[in-house]
């Protein structure tokens, strides 16, 4: 497949706009060829995922772009890194490997700042002061950011990952392929939730579980949810999308009557009128929760909220659950991960000081399943995040219980895992 470039794009590829632009254009045009694109498009914003340190190659690549004079040309935010730059003491550095990751992780984050990226360090750029509009072409990386932008905001981004994200930021270009195209945004499979009771639909924990189920059913296709409330909150949609992206690679979902491209089922499906339908029951929800909850020990070591990064509303919910009750057990660490802008807003509201006084530790710039924050003897953690529950056992070698915020708080106070296994029955 041949990509037709504009005269300016050809100049960029030929090096007339500098070597960093030329290298970035080579990456973009080669991906476009693989993806079957015939042209490039302008993107209005980029979100970078390549700032987490996974190895020397990522740092070398960023430093090479700096050496070549690279600078971003469109508004560019950055995902979490490998260290909390505000609270660096939270990052464990007990082993040579931990010390190496902390040092290299900081260097990588500094490199992306040098390239001109806005130092947001959040996996939830959609919680910030500016968001892309419906139909706007962007190049966002990080799975939950991608699925939220496509699904909840109605912006258009394909799946962009390490190296391609910064290449788009430097050039302002992306291949016109994938989820930028109308016909690839239609739903492929229907998840019929009409059998779920109002009690189940009112529970926050239902939504990460629905995402986990949807990811397993849809894989990398686009699921369409029917029967969810028309006023379901952005936080619940965030949790649904993050879990679907983790369990199945979903980059776009529709909720009929709620998301921008799904006023009706017919609109959501478009030409895919023969899409299969899966009936979702409370038993399905209960079974998926049990599947995500791997813990066998009663003793609780930690609670982790905020994956994706917690919103002000979610921080307030944690405050309301903790305030006025018993103290957090001395053996339990209680973490809330969030972005800098949300942290500032929560601090202005008085939530941060109050929660810290109750024993909560705020994690900024990174996440508890990404880097070494949990104490080495941590074995069992409770979370309200389907994404955290999906990744943490493999990443950290711990066991997890997916629970409501109230169950997390009750367990943190007692020091023992307490959750209602019959929550979705009856």
MARFIMAR-339125 format. One record per atom (N, C-alpha, C, O): x negated, y negated, z; residue in three letters. Coordinates in steps of 0.05 Angstrom, whole numbers, plus 5000, padded with zeros to 4 digits. Each point is the difference from the previous one (the first is absolute). Example, Ala and Ser with C-alpha at 12.3 -4.5 7.8 and 13.67 -1.06 7.14 Angstrom:
% residues 2
473651145156ala 501849765000ala 498249765000ala 497950005013ala 502849794973ser 498449765001ser 501549785014ser 499049785004ser 
This chain:
% residues 426
498350245000unk 501749765000unk 498249755000unk 498249985016unk 502449844966unk 498449754998unk 501449775014unk 502449974996unk 496149885020unk 501249775013unk 499349754984unk 497749954993unk 504349905000unk 499749754985unk 499549775020unk 501849945017unk 495949934982unk 499349795018unk 500549734987unk 499749974976unk 501049835040unk 500149734990unk 497249894996unk 498150135010unk 501549664976unk 497349894996unk 498649945026unk 497650065003unk 503849845017unk 498749945026unk 499350265014unk 497850015012unk 503950194987unk 499450255012unk 497650134987unk 498350135014unk 501549854960unk 497750114986unk 497449855009unk 497950135003unk 502349615000unk 497749855010unk 499250105028unk 497650025006unk 504450035011unk 499450105027unk 498550274999unk 498150045014unk 502950134968unk 498850264998unk 497149984988unk 498350165008unk 501349654974unk 497449964988unk 498049875017unk 497649974993unk 503249935030unk 498149885019unk 499849704999unk 498349885013unk 503449994971unk 499949714998unk 501049855024unk 499749765003unk 501650395016unk 500949885025unk 498450105024unk 500849985023unk 496950144971unk 498350095021unk 499950305002unk 501950144992unk 495949975020unk 499750295001unk 502050145019unk 500750234995unk 500149645027unk 501950125018unk 502750044986unk 501450205004unk 499549604981unk 502550014985unk 499850224979unk 501950154996unk 495849874990unk 499750204980unk 500150285011unk 501450184989unk 497349875034unk 500150265012unk 502850075009unk 501050224997unk 500449585014unk 502850045009unk 501850064977unk 501850175002unk 497849704976unk 501650054976unk 499550284988unk 501950124990unk 495749975012unk 499450274991unk 501650215016unk 501150194989unk 499149765037unk 501550185017unk 503049994993unk 501350214997unk 499749555000unk 502949974995unk 500850114972unk 502050144998unk 496449814982unk 500750094973unk 499750314998unk 501650124986unk 496549995028unk 499850295000unk 502350135014unk 501150204990unk 499749695033unk 502450115013unk 502449974982unk 501750184998unk 498649584989unk 502249964982unk 500150204978unk 502250104993unk 495549974996unk 499950204979unk 501050275010unk 501650144987unk 497549945038unk 500950255012unk 503050005005unk 501350204997unk 499749575011unk 502849985008unk 501849964975unk 502549995003unk 496449984974unk 501649974976unk 500949714994unk 501849964985unk 496949855028unk 500749724995unk 499149904973unk 497950094990unk 503649734998unk 499249884975unk 499249715003unk 499149874981unk 501350025043unk 499349735006unk 499649965030unk 500650185016unk 498349594991unk 499649935028unk 502149795007unk 501249874983unk 499350095043unk 501849795010unk 498649845021unk 498150095012unk 502949664992unk 499049845021unk 501450085026unk 502350075001unk 496149945021unk 501250055027unk 499749765017unk 498049854998unk 504050105019unk 500149765016unk 498850035028unk 499549805014unk 500150454995unk 498850045026unk 498850285000unk 500950184985unk 497149865033unk 498750265003unk 499850065030unk 499549825016unk 500950434991unk 499450095027unk 497950224998unk 500350204986unk 497549775029unk 497750174998unk 500150225021unk 500549955024unk 499150304967unk 499850235019unk 497150095003unk 499450165018unk 498849754964unk 497350105000unk 498249895022unk 497550044998unk 503649835022unk 498449885021unk 499750185025unk 498849925020unk 502350334979unk 499550195021unk 497450154993unk 499850094977unk 498449955041unk 497550134994unk 500350305001unk 500450125021unk 499550004955unk 500150294998unk 497350124991unk 499750245000unk 498449594993unk 497450094992unk 498449784987unk 501149784995unk 496450265000unk 498249804991unk 500849894972unk 499449774994unk 501950404990unk 500749914972unk 501849755001unk 499749824984unk 502250185035unk 501849775001unk 498649745007unk 500549794989unk 497650235030unk 498449765007unk 498249924977unk 499749764995unk 499050434992unk 498249944978unk 501649864977unk 499049814988unk 503450285007unk 501749884978unk 500649715007unk 499849834983unk 501150125041unk 500749735008unk 497649824998unk 500249774991unk 497550325019unk 497549844999unk 499149954971unk 498949794994unk 501650414988unk 499449964972unk 501649774988unk 499049844985unk 503650165022unk 501749784989unk 499049735011unk 500149804985unk 499150195040unk 498949755011unk 497449924985unk 499749774992unk 498650425003unk 497549964986unk 500549884972unk 498549844990unk 503750264998unk 500749914972unk 501549745000unk 500849904979unk 499749995045unk 501449745001unk 503050025001unk 501449814993unk 499750425015unk 502850055000unk 501649835020unk 499049965023unk 503349944969unk 501949865018unk 502850064990unk 500550024977unk 501350015043unk 502850054992unk 501249754987unk 499249775007unk 502650274975unk 501249784985unk 503049975005unk 501349824990unk 499850375025unk 502949985008unk 500150045030unk 498250115012unk 504049805001unk 500250045029unk 499750305007unk 501450174989unk 496849895029unk 499250275006unk 499950055030unk 498549865014unk 503150334995unk 500050075028unk 498450275003unk 499550144981unk 499849925044unk 498450245005unk 501450185020unk 501349905019unk 498550354977unk 501150215017unk 498450025026unk 498149845003unk 502650345014unk 498450045025unk 497250094992unk 499650124979unk 498549825039unk 497350094997unk 499450225020unk 501850125012unk 495649924993unk 499150215018unk 499349905028unk 499150155016unk 501449594989unk 499449895026unk 502049785006unk 500949864982unk 499650105044unk 501649785009unk 498149775005unk 498549995020unk 501449824961unk 498149785002unk 500649815024unk 498349865010unk 504250144999unk 500849835022unk 499350145027unk 499249875019unk 501250394982unk 499450165024unk 498050234993unk 500850235001unk 496749704992unk 498250214991unk 499350205022unk 499150224993unk 501449715032unk 499450195021unk 502050245000unk 499550205014unk 502749784971unk 501950224999unk 498850234983unk 500950235004unk 497349724978unk 498950204983unk 497950165014unk 498049895009unk 502450374993unk 498050175014unk 497550024984unk 500050034976unk 497749945038unk 497450034987unk 498250175018unk 497749935006unk 503350305001unk 498650185017unk 498050184986unk 498150105011unk 502449954963unk 498350174984unk 498749844978unk 500849784994unk 497150344994unk 498649864978unk 501949964977unk 499949794987unk 501950405008unk 501949974978unk 501949775005unk 500549834983unk 500650155042unk 501849785007unk 498649734997unk 501249814991unk 496350185018unk 498549754998unk 499649924970unk 500249774993unk 499250434991unk 499649954971unk 502549904987unk 500049804985unk 502350335021unk 502549924988unk 500849725009unk 501049844984unk 498650095041unk 500649745010unk 498349794986unk 501149794993unk 496350265004unk 498349804987unk 500749974970unk 500349784990unk 499950454997unk 500649994971unk 502849904995unk 500549864980unk 501450215038unk 502749904997unk 500149705002unk 501549874985unk 497050015034unk 500049715002unk 498749884975unk 501049804990unk 496950325000unk 498749894976unk 501950014976unk 500049814984unk 501650405014unk 501850024977unk 502249795003unk 500749874980unk 500450085044unk 502049805004unk 498849724993unk 501449844988unk 496250115021unk 498749754994unk 499649964970unk 500149784989unk 499350444997unk 499649984971unk 502649924986unk 499949834981unk 502350275027unk 502549934987unk 500849715007unk 501249864984unk 498050045039unk 500449725007unk 498349834981unk 500949794991unk 496650305004unk 498249854983unk 501149994971unk 499649804986unk 501850405006unk 501250014973unk 502449814998unk 501149974978unk 499749915044unk 502249814999unk 502750095009unk 502049864998unk 498150395013unk 502550115010unk 500949855026unk 498349925016unk 504250054987unk 501149895024unk 499850215023unk 500750234996unk 498249695026unk 499450195022unk 502650075016unk 500349915022unk 501450244965unk 502550085012unk 499850265016unk 501150025022unk 497350174968unk 499550265013unk 502650135010unk 500250075024unk 501749964959unk 502550135007unk 501050184977unk 499649944977unk 501750285031unk 501250174981unk 502849914992unk 501450124984unk 499549665029unk 502749904995unk 499949714990unk 501049825014unk 497950134963unk 499849724990unk 502749874995unk 500249764998unk 501850415000unk 502849904995unk 501149875025unk 502249884999unk 496450135024unk 500949875025unk 498949725002unk 500449865020unk 498150064960unk 498649745002unk 501649774989unk 502450034995unk 496349745001unk 501449754994unk 500949984971unk 501749834993unk 497450354989unk 500949994972unk 500350284990unk 498350185006unk 503849874979unk 500650264990unk 500749984970unk 501249814992unk 498050394993unk 500750004971unk 503050024996unk 501550125017unk 499549774962unk 502849994994unk 500950254983unk 498350144990unk 504349895008unk 501150224984unk 498949984971unk 500249784988unk 498850435002unk 499050014972unk 497249894996unk 499050024978unk 499849885043unk 497349884997unk 497950224998unk 500150195016unk 498149794965unk 497850204997unk 497749945019unk 499049775001unk 500350435014unk 497849975020unk 498350264998unk 500850194986unk 496949815027unk 498350235001unk 499350065029unk 498049915010unk 503850245003unk 499650065028unk 499050295003unk 500950184987unk 497249855031unk 499150265008unk 501050055029unk 501249835012unk 498350414998unk 500950105026unk 502850104997unk 501849854993unk 498750405014unk 502450144992unk 502649875011unk 501949974985unk 498049945040unk 502549895011unk 500549724989unk 502349924997unk 495649934998unk 500349734988unk 501250034972unk 501749844992unk 497350364993unk 501050044972unk 503050075001unk 501649884985unk 499150315032unk 502850095000unk 501949795010unk 502349984991unk 496849855028unk 501749795011unk 500449784978unk 502249914996unk 495650024991unk 500249794980unk 501950084977unk 501749854992unk 497950404998unk 501750094979unk 502950045008unk 501949924986unk 498650195038unk 502650095008unk 501749785013unk 502249944992unk 496649935029unk 501549815016unk 499949724989unk 502049865000unk 495750064989unk 499749744988unk 500849994971unk 500949794990unk 499050444996unk 500650014972unk 497849884982unk 500549954976unk 497150015036unk 497749924983unk 499150244985unk 501050225004unk 497049754979unk 499150224983unk 497050055002unk 498449834992unk 500950395020unk 497250085001unk 499850304995unk 501750165009unk 496349924977unk 499450284997unk 498450095024unk 499549845018unk 499750414983unk 498350105021unk 497149914995unk 498650124983unk 500449685032unk 497349914997unk 498450085024unk 501049985023unk 496550114973unk 498450095021unk 497249875000unk 499649804987unk 498650325028unk 497349895003unk 498749944973unk 500250154981unk 498549625018unk 498549904977unk 501849874979unk 499449794990unk 502850345003unk 501849884981unk 501349765012unk 500649804986unk 500050215040unk 501349775013unk 498349754999unk 501049794992unk 496550225015unk 498349774999unk 499549914970unk 499649774995unk 500350434987unk 499649934972unk 502449834990unk 499649814985unk 502850265024unk 502449844992unk 499949725013unk 500849814988unk 498150185037unk 499949745014unk 498049814986unk 500449764999unk 497450364991unk 498049834987unk 500949914972unk 499449784992unk 502150394994unk 500949934973unk 502849884998unk 500649864982unk 501050205038unk 502949934999unk 501550164980unk 502249924992unk 496850325001unk 501250174980unk 500550285011unk 498850095019unk 503150054968unk 500650285006unk 501150134975unk 501149864983unk 498750405014unk 501250144977unk 503149985001unk 501250025021unk 500049934956unk 502950004999unk 500950294997unk 500550104978unk 499850035045unk 500650295000unk 501350065027unk 500249835018unk 500650424985unk 501150105025unk 502549845009unk 501849944984unk 498249995041unk 502349875012unk 500449714993unk 501849865010unk 496550034972unk 500549744988unk 502250024979unk 501249804992unk 499350444998unk 501950054978unk 502850065010unk 500350155020unk 501749744968unk 502850035008unk 500750305003unk 501150085021unk 498550074958unk 501150284999unk 498650185020unk 501150225007unk 496649715003unk 498650175020unk 500949925029unk 499050135019unk 502749684984unk 500949915026unk 502750135007unk 501049965023unk 500250184959unk 502650135006unk 499550235019unk 497950125001unk 504349955015unk 499850225018unk 500150274986unk 501150034979unk 497650165034unk 499850274989unk 501550215016unk 500750214989unk 499849745036unk 501350205017unk 501649855021unk 499249795010unk 503250314997unk 501949875018unk 499950145027unk 500250255001unk 499549605021unk 500250115027unk 502649895011unk 500349775007unk 501750414995unk 502749925009unk 500150025031unk 500050225011unk 500249555001unk 499949985030unk 502849955011unk 500349935024unk 501850114960unk 502749935009unk 501050185023unk 501949935014unk 496850304990unk 500850185021unk 498949925027unk 500950115021unk 497249704980unk 498849925025unk 502049825016unk 501249824988unk 499050235037unk 501849845017unk 498949725005unk 497749954995unk 504149875013unk 499149735006unk 498050005022unk 498249835000unk 502150345020unk 498050025022unk 497250064989unk 498149885009unk 501850314972unk 497450064989unk 498949774983unk 497649945002unk 504149934983unk 499149784983unk 499249765016unk 498549834990unk 502450155035unk 499349775017unk 497350045014unk 499049815011unk 499850424987unk 497550065014unk 497649934982unk 499950084977unk 498349765033unk 497649924985unk 498450244990unk 499050004978unk 500850205038unk 498450234994unk 501050164976unk 498650154988unk 504049815005unk 501250144977unk 498549924975unk 499750174982unk 499449585015unk 499049904975unk 497250114992unk 499650074977unk 498549945042unk 497550134992unk 500450304993unk 498650114983unk 503350025030unk 500650284994unk 501350024972unk 499350194985unk 502549635009unk 501250014973unk 497849954979unk 500250124978unk 497949715028unk 497849964981unk 498350254997unk 499350074978unk 500250065044unk 498450254999unk 501450214984unk 498750144984unk 503949895020unk 501650194984unk 499949924970unk 499650164983unk 500949585012unk 500149904973unk 497450044985unk 500050074976unk 497749905038unk 497450044988unk 499650294992unk 499050064979unk 501950125039unk 499750294994unk 501850084975unk 499150164984unk 503249725015unk 501950074978unk 499149874974unk 499950134979unk 499449625022unk 499449844975unk 497250034990unk 499549974976unk 498650095042unk 497250004992unk 499149724992unk 500149825016unk 499150154959unk 499249734990unk 502249874984unk 499549794987unk 502950335013unk 502349884986unk 501449805017unk 499249965023unk 502949924967unk 501449785014unk 502650115012unk 501950064986unk 498349965041unk 502550095012unk 502049785003unk 499349775002unk 503250304997unk 502249815003unk 501750105025unk 501050225000unk 499249605020unk 501550075024unk 502949894998unk 500449764994unk 501550415011unk 502849924999unk 501250055028unk 499450205013unk 502249614997unk 501350045025unk 498749865024unk 500850045023unk 497149814972unk 498749855022unk 501449735003unk 501249904981unk 498749985042unk 501349745005unk 499049784981unk 497649994994unk 504249844997unk 499249794982unk 498349785013unk 498849844987unk 501250175040unk 498549805015unk 497650135014unk 499049895020unk 500150344971unk 497750135013unk 497749815000unk 499449864980unk 499250125042unk 497949805004unk 497550054983unk 499550224991unk 499049565005unk 497550034985unk 498150185015unk 498450154988unk 501649845039unk 498250175015unk 500750294996unk 498250174998unk 504349905000unk 500850284995unk 499350084971unk 499150224996unk 501249604985unk 499250064973unk 497050024998unk 499050174985unk 499549675030unk 497150025001unk 499250285010unk 498250134988unk 503149965033unk 499350275012unk 500750224980unk 498550194998unk 503849784989unk 500850204980unk 498050024977unk 499050214993unk 500349564996unk 498149994977unk 497350115008unk 498750144984unk 500349785039unk 497350085008unk 499950315003unk 498050124992unk 504049995020unk 500150305003unk 500350144973unk 498750204996unk 502949694986unk 500450124974unk 497449994984unk 499350184985unk 499249595017unk 497549984986unk 497950195011unk 498250094986unk 502049975040unk 498050185013unk 500650294994unk 498150154994unk 504449935008unk 500650284997unk 500250094971unk 499750244993unk 500849574988unk 500450084973unk 498849824978unk 500150074977unk 498849705031unk 498949824980unk 502149834986unk 499549904978unk 502750055036unk 502149834988unk 499049714999unk 498949905019unk 501549974958unk 499249724997unk 502449824996unk 499749754999unk 502750364998unk 502549854996unk 502350175009unk 500350224991unk 501449675026unk 502650135007unk 502249794997unk 499549765000unk 502950344998unk 502349824999unk 501950085022unk 500350245006unk 501049565006unk 502250055019unk 502449864988unk 500249764999unk 501850404993unk 502349894986unk 501549805018unk 500750075023unk 499849704967unk 501449795015unk 498149835018unk 501049835014unk 496450234984unk 498149855018unk 497649894985unk 499349765004unk 499450404980unk 497549914987unk 500649864974unk 502150054988unk 496149785002unk 500749814978unk 500850134974unk 501549884984unk 497550365010unk 500650134974unk 502050235003unk 500150184984unk 501649805037unk 501850225005unk 502749915011unk 501050095021unk 500249714966unk 502749925008unk 501950234999unk 501850025016unk 497850154964unk 501750244997unk 498150244995unk 497749964993unk 503450285010unk 498550244993unk 499350004971unk 497850084992unk 504049834991unk 499550004971unk 497749824993unk 498350074983unk 501549705030unk 497849824995unk 497450125009unk 498049984986unk 502050155037unk 497550125010unk 499050234982unk 497650024997unk 504250144992unk 499250224984unk 499449934971unk 498550144987unk 502849655003unk 499549924972unk 500750234982unk 502250114999unk 495849974985unk 500450214980unk 499950285012unk 500650204986unk 498649825039unk 499750275013unk 502650095012unk 500250055024unk 501849974959unk 502750065010unk 500450295010unk 501950065014unk 496250114980unk 500250285009unk 498250065023unk 499250235005unk 500149565011unk 498250035023unk 501250205020unk 502449985006unk 496050205005unk 501050195020unk 500749865026unk 498949795006unk 503050325008unk 501049885025unk 499450195023unk 500550254999unk 498349655023unk 499450155024unk 501749895023unk 499749765006unk 501950405006unk 501649925023unk 498250005025unk 498850215006unk 501149585009unk 498449985024unk 501850015024unk 501949855003unk 497550345016unk 501650045024unk 498449935025unk 497549964998unk 503950035024unk 498649965026unk 498050225006unk 497949965012unk 502850294979unk 498150225004unk 497449954984unk 497950075010unk 502449824967unk 497649944984unk 498249805015unk 497650025000unk 503749775012unk 498649805015unk 498650135024unk 497649955005unk 503850215009unk 498950145024unk 497750184993unk 497950005013unk 502450154965unk 497850184992unk 497549854991unk 497850085006unk 502649704980unk 497749844991unk 498649875024unk 497549995000unk 504049925019unk 498749895024unk 498450215015unk 497849955008unk 503350294994unk 498550225013unk 497550074984unk 497950065012unk 502349934962unk 497650064983unk 497849795004unk 497650075000unk 503249685004unk 498049795004unk 498949995029unk 497949885004unk 503550255014unk 499249995028unk 498450265007unk 501250215004unk 496249774997unk 498350235003unk 499150065028unk 498750205005unk 502049625014unk 498950035027unk 501150245014unk 502450074998unk 495950065018unk 500850235017unk 499449945029unk 501150155017unk 497349654989unk 499449935028unk 502049805011unk 501049844985unk 499550185041unk 501949815013unk 498649745007unk 501349795000unk 496150225005unk 498649755008unk 499749814977unk 499250084978unk 501549675026unk 499849804980unk 497549835004unk 499449925023unk 499150034955unk 497649855002unk 500249714990unk 498849825009unk 502950154970unk 500349734988unk 502649974985unk 501350204993unk 499449555003unk 502349924983unk 498849814979unk 498449835006unk 502450214969unk 499149824979unk 502449914983unk 501350164987unk 499349585014unk 502149884984unk 498749824979unk 497849905004unk 503650054974unk 499149814981unk 498450114977unk 497849914994unk 503350294993unk 498850114975unk 502350054980unk 501450205003unk 499049634977unk 498549764994unk 500249795023unk 501550025019unk 496849774978unk 499849805021unk 502749905010unk 501849954984unk 498350035042unk 502649925013unk 500749724993unk 498349824997unk 504350135000unk 501149744995unk 500649875028unk 499850135020unk 500949614979unk 500749875025unk 502450135013unk 500150045024unk 501950044960unk 502350145010unk 499350265014unk 501150065021unk 497050094968unk 499250255012unk 498449955025unk 500250165019unk 498249634982unk 498549945025unk 502049915021unk 499750085024unk 502449784968unk 502049915019unk 501650255011unk 500750015023unk 499850184960unk 501350255008unk 498450155021unk 501050105020unk 496349914976unk 498350135020unk 500049845026unk 500150125022unk 499949624976unk 500249835025unk 502650065015unk 499950045024unk 502349964962unk 502650045013unk 500150285013unk 501350035020unk 497450174968unk 500050275011unk 498250025025unk 500650165018unk 497349684983unk 498050025021unk 500649825024unk 499450075023unk 501749694971unk 500349805021unk 501950095022unk 502150124994unk 497249835030unk 501750055023unk 500150295009unk 501550065019unk 497050114969unk 500050285008unk 497450085014unk 498449835007unk 501350434996unk 497550105013unk 497649944982unk 500249964976unk 497550035037unk 497549954986unk 499350234982unk 500850235005unk 497649714974unk 498950224984unk 498150165017unk 498449905015unk 501850374982unk 498350185016unk 497049944995unk 499249944977unk 499250075043unk 497249934998unk 498450184981unk 497949924991unk 503150325003unk 498650184982unk 500949974971unk 498950134982unk 503049685013unk 501149974973unk 499149744988unk 500349795012unk 498550224964unk 499449754985unk 502349944982unk 501250174987unk 499649575012unk 502349924984unk 499149794980unk 499249775008unk 500850304967unk 499049824978unk 502349904983unk 501950154993unk 497949604999unk 501649894978unk 498249884979unk 498449825007unk 501750284969unk 498349904978unk 501749794985unk 502350054994unk 496549734999unk 501449794985unk 498149824985unk 497650025004unk 503449824979unk 498449814984unk 499649745015unk 501449935019unk 496749914972unk 499349765014unk 502349795000unk 500549875020unk 500950104957unk 502149804999unk 502350085019unk 501249835013unk 499550424988unk 502150105018unk 499249975028unk 501549925018unk 496050154988unk 498949975027unk 500249715010unk 500749955023unk 498649874959unk 500149715008unk 502949925006unk 500549855019unk 501450244965unk 502849945004unk 501050125026unk 501549875015unk 497750384990unk 500950145025unk 498749865025unk 501249985021unk 496349934975unk 498749865022unk 501449745007unk 500349935023unk 500549924956unk 501449755004unk 502650045014unk 500949835015unk 500450404981unk 502550075013unk 499650095029unk 501950045014unk 495650014994unk 499450095027unk 500150315003unk 499850105022unk 500450044956unk 500250295001unk 497350135005unk 499850205014unk 498149694975unk 497350125002unk 499150015029unk 499350215010unk 500649565003unk 499149995028unk 501650185018unk 499050155017unk 503649854979unk 501850165016unk 499450304996unk 499950155020unk 499849934955unk 499550294995unk 497250085009unk 499750225010unk 498449614986unk 497350065010unk 500050035030unk 498550175011unk 503049675003unk 500250025029unk 501350265009unk 499550105022unk 502250014960unk 501350265006unk 498250244992unk 500750235005unk 497049724984unk 498150214993unk 499850074971unk 498850204993unk 502449644989unk 499950054972unk 497449884988unk 499249785007unk 499650374975unk 497649904986unk 500849954971unk 501050174986unk 498549585004unk 500549934973unk 497650064983unk 497749945007unk 502850184970unk 497850074981unk 500549834975unk 502250024988unk 495949825004unk 500249834976unk 497950104979unk 498050135007unk 502549804968unk 498150044978unk 499650294992unk 498850054979unk 502250145036unk 499750284994unk 502350155012unk 502049885007unk 497850394995unk 502250165010unk 498850235016unk 497750084995unk 503850035024unk 498950205018unk 499650274986unk 498650175012unk 502549884964unk 499450254987unk 497849974979unk 499250204988unk 499949555008unk 498049944979unk 497150025011unk 498250094986unk 501449825039unk 497449985011unk 499950105028unk 502150085011unk 495549925002unk 499650125026unk 500949815022unk 498449835009unk 504150194999unk 501049845022unk 501050175023unk 499449945023unk 502050284972unk 501050175021unk 497750125015unk 498050084988unk 502449955039unk 497950125016unk 499450294991unk 501850144991unk 495749945012unk 499250274990unk 501650235011unk 500350204987unk 500849775037unk 501550225013unk 503049994993unk 501550165011unk 499249674970unk 502849984992unk 500950254985unk 498750084981unk 503550045028unk 501050244988unk 502949974989unk 500650114979unk 501049745036unk 502949984992unk 500849705000unk 499549865019unk 501650064958unk 500849724996unk 502950004991unk 500950174984unk 500649635025unk 502849964991unk 500049754983unk 498649815005unk 503150204974unk 500249774981unk 502849994989unk 501450205000unk 499449574991unk 502649974986unk 499649994970unk 501949944985unk 495750115006unk 499349974971unk 499750274987unk 498450175008unk 503149874970unk 499750244985unk 497350014986unk 498950224997unk 500149554994unk 497449994987unk 497850095020unk 498350164993unk 501749735031unk 498050065020unk 500250305007unk 498050145002unk 504549965002unk 500350285007unk 499050184977unk 499150225006unk 501249704969unk 499150164978unk 497050014998unk 498950224995unk 499749565009unk 497149984995unk 498350065025unk 497950124997unk 503049805026unk 498250015024unk 499050285007unk 497750025007unk 504050194992unk 498950265007unk 497650084983unk 498050115011unk 502149844963unk 497750074983unk 497749805003unk 497750095000unk 502949655003unk 497949805003unk 498550025026unk 497649975001unk 503950085021unk 498949975026unk 499850265016unk 498750015021unk 502550204969unk 499950265014unk 501750005025unk 499350135020unk 502849714980unk 501849995024unk 502750114993unk 500650054976unk 501149985044unk 502850084996unk 501849765005unk 499349825014unk 503150194974unk 501749765000unk 502950085005unk 500850224994unk 500749595017unk 502950025001unk 501249764988unk 499349775008unk 502450264972unk 501549784988unk 502449945017unk 501750185004unk 498549585007unk 502049945020unk 501149724996unk 498949844986unk 503450115028unk 501149735001unk 498249835018unk 498450105015unk 501949644982unk 498549825018unk 500750055029unk 498250005017unk 504350054989unk 500850055028unk 498850265010unk 499250015023unk 500650194960unk 498650255008unk 497049965005unk 498950115018unk 499949724964unk 497249945004unk 499549865026unk 498150065014unk 503649744993unk 499749855024unk 500550185025unk 498449995019unk 503750174981unk 500550175022unk 497750205005unk 499350055023unk 499650054956unk 497850195002unk 497549865010unk 498450115015unk 501149644975unk 497749855009unk 500149945030unk 497949995013unk 504549974997unk 500349955029unk 499550255017unk 498849985021unk 502250254969unk 499750245016unk 497450144996unk 499150155017unk 499649804960unk 497550144994unk 500450274987unk 498150154995unk 504449915000unk 500750264988unk 501849964976unk 501649814999unk 498150374981unk 501649984976unk 502950065006unk 500750215011unk 501049594983unk 502850035004unk 501549924975unk 500049764992unk 501350434995unk 501649944977unk 502350194997unk 499950235008unk 502249664981unk 502550154997unk 500050164974unk 500449904979unk 499150365024unk 500050174976unk 502750044988unk 500250104977unk 501949835037unk 502750034990unk 501149734990unk 502549974997unk 495849835000unk 500849734993unk 501849994976unk 501949844999unk 497650324981unk 501549994975unk 502250224998unk 501150044979unk 499350095043unk 502150215000unk 502449895017unk 499749835017unk 502650284977unk 502449935015unk 501249744991unk 502049915011unk 
